[in-house]
Amino acid sequence: INFSGHMGYQFNDWLKASLLTTYLKSEDGSPNDIFTDDPNDSLKNENYLIGLTLEADPFDWWNSKVTLSHSHERGIFDEPVPNPSPFPPFFFGPYSSSTIAERNRVDFQNIFTLNEKNKILVGGTYEDDSASYHDNYSALDRTIDTRSAYLQYDFSPVKRMTLTAGGRVDDSSAFG
């Protein structure tokens, strides 16, 4: 199963919104190694993304955009009985694993057009990422928050040439 959709709406001359959605679900047989090659092994995936963007042009010289999004990914691997018995070396019986990842994101950006040769982009992003992994032998749960700010200056002295300078600062709960 796979589908996606995009929809937009223009509220007035300077404000518009768009919504993006995607969904993917798959289930496949997954004979995965030379020892077991079991047709009962399976790999299931489910992914979706929902994103909402609001874009405003309140003045000719100012474009502002905010995007809110959420994505989800789930993968399940299952190697059920009957796997060959006795199990080959390093195999201890039926095996299953599950991975779930979630991402929430807010991105805010402003473009200021000073004149036809000079533009300044200023923005910020907040991301909340979480992942969990569980199998027969271990488990891992992790959440990472990241805050970012960025600035970019574009200078176009002549047509077909743009010089860009910019910087970005990130603060991550995992990396600092």
C-alpha positions in Angstrom: 0.0 0.0 0.0 1.4 3.4 -1.0 -0.2 6.7 -1.3 0.5 10.4 -1.0 -1.4 13.6 -1.3 -0.8 17.3 -1.5 -3.4 20.0 -1.0 -3.1 23.7 -0.9 -5.3 26.7 -0.1 -4.8 30.4 -0.8 -6.6 32.3 2.0 -5.9 35.7 0.4 -3.3 37.6 -1.6 -0.6 37.1 1.0 -1.4 33.9 3.0 -1.5 30.3 1.8 -1.3 26.8 3.4 -0.4 23.4 2.1 -0.7 19.9 3.5 1.4 17.0 2.5 0.7 13.4 3.5 2.4 10.1 2.6 1.8 6.6 3.7 3.6 3.3 2.9 2.9 -0.1 4.2 4.7 -3.3 3.0 5.1 -6.9 4.0 7.6 -9.1 2.4 8.9 -12.6 2.8 12.5 -12.2 3.9 14.6 -15.4 3.7 17.6 -13.8 5.2 20.6 -16.1 5.6 22.3 -19.2 4.2 21.5 -21.3 7.3 17.8 -21.0 7.7 16.4 -19.6 4.4 12.9 -20.0 5.9 10.0 -18.7 3.8 8.1 -17.9 7.0 10.5 -15.1 7.8 8.9 -11.7 7.2 9.7 -8.0 7.2 6.9 -5.5 7.7 7.3 -1.7 7.3 4.9 1.1 7.9 5.8 4.8 7.3 3.9 8.0 7.2 4.5 11.7 7.1 2.2 14.6 7.7 3.4 18.1 7.0 1.6 21.5 7.2 3.2 24.6 5.8 1.9 28.1 6.3 3.5 30.8 4.0 2.9 34.5 4.2 4.0 37.4 2.1 2.8 40.3 4.3 5.0 42.8 2.4 6.8 42.7 -1.0 10.1 42.5 0.9 9.1 39.9 3.5 8.3 36.2 3.0 7.7 34.1 6.1 7.1 30.3 6.3 6.4 27.9 9.1 6.3 24.1 8.6 5.1 21.6 11.2 5.6 18.0 10.5 5.4 14.5 12.1 6.8 11.3 10.7 6.6 7.7 11.9 8.4 4.6 10.8 7.8 1.1 12.1 9.7 -2.0 11.1 9.1 -5.5 12.3 11.2 -8.5 11.5 9.9 -11.9 12.4 11.7 -15.2 12.1 9.1 -17.6 13.6 9.1 -21.3 14.2 9.6 -23.5 12.3 13.2 -22.6 11.7 15.5 -25.5 11.1 16.3 -27.6 14.2 18.8 -27.9 15.6 19.6 -24.3 15.0 22.9 -23.6 13.1 25.8 -22.0 15.0 25.1 -18.7 16.6 21.3 -19.1 16.2 19.3 -19.6 19.4 15.8 -20.1 18.2 13.0 -17.9 16.8 13.9 -14.2 16.5 11.9 -11.1 16.2 12.8 -7.4 16.3 10.8 -4.1 16.2 12.0 -0.6 15.4 9.9 2.5 15.9 11.1 6.0 15.0 9.1 9.2 15.4 10.1 12.7 14.4 8.3 16.0 15.2 9.7 19.1 13.6 8.9 22.8 13.5 10.8 25.0 11.0 10.4 28.8 10.8 12.1 30.9 8.1 11.9 34.5 7.0 13.4 35.9 3.8 13.9 39.7 3.7 14.5 41.1 0.2 16.3 44.4 0.8 16.5 45.1 -2.9 17.0 43.0 -6.0 20.6 42.4 -5.2 20.4 41.7 -1.4 18.5 39.1 0.5 18.7 37.9 4.1 17.3 34.6 5.3 16.8 34.1 9.1 15.3 31.0 10.6 15.1 28.3 13.3 14.2 24.7 13.7 13.2 22.5 16.5 13.3 18.7 16.2 12.2 16.0 18.6 13.4 12.6 17.5 12.7 9.3 19.3 13.6 5.7 18.4 13.1 2.4 20.1 14.5 -1.0 19.1 13.5 -4.2 20.8 14.5 -7.8 19.9 14.8 -11.1 21.8 18.0 -10.1 23.4 18.1 -6.3 23.9 16.2 -3.0 23.9 17.1 0.6 23.2 15.0 3.7 23.7 16.4 7.1 22.8 15.1 10.6 22.4 17.1 13.5 20.9 16.0 17.2 20.9 17.7 19.6 18.5 17.3 23.4 18.3 18.9 25.3 15.5 19.2 28.9 14.3 20.5 30.0 11.0 21.3 33.1 9.0 22.1 33.5 5.4 23.0 36.6 3.2 22.7 36.5 -0.6 24.3 39.1 -2.8 23.6 39.1 -6.5 25.9 41.8 -8.1 25.0 40.7 -11.7 22.5 38.4 -13.3 23.3 34.7 -13.1 25.7 35.2 -10.1 24.9 35.0 -6.4 27.4 35.1 -3.6 26.2 33.5 -0.4 27.5 33.6 3.2 25.7 32.0 6.1 25.9 30.3 9.4 24.0 27.8 11.5 24.1 27.0 15.2 22.7 23.7 16.5 22.1 22.6 20.1 21.5 18.8 20.4 20.7 16.9 23.5 22.9 14.1 22.1 25.9 16.1 20.9 25.7 19.5 22.5 
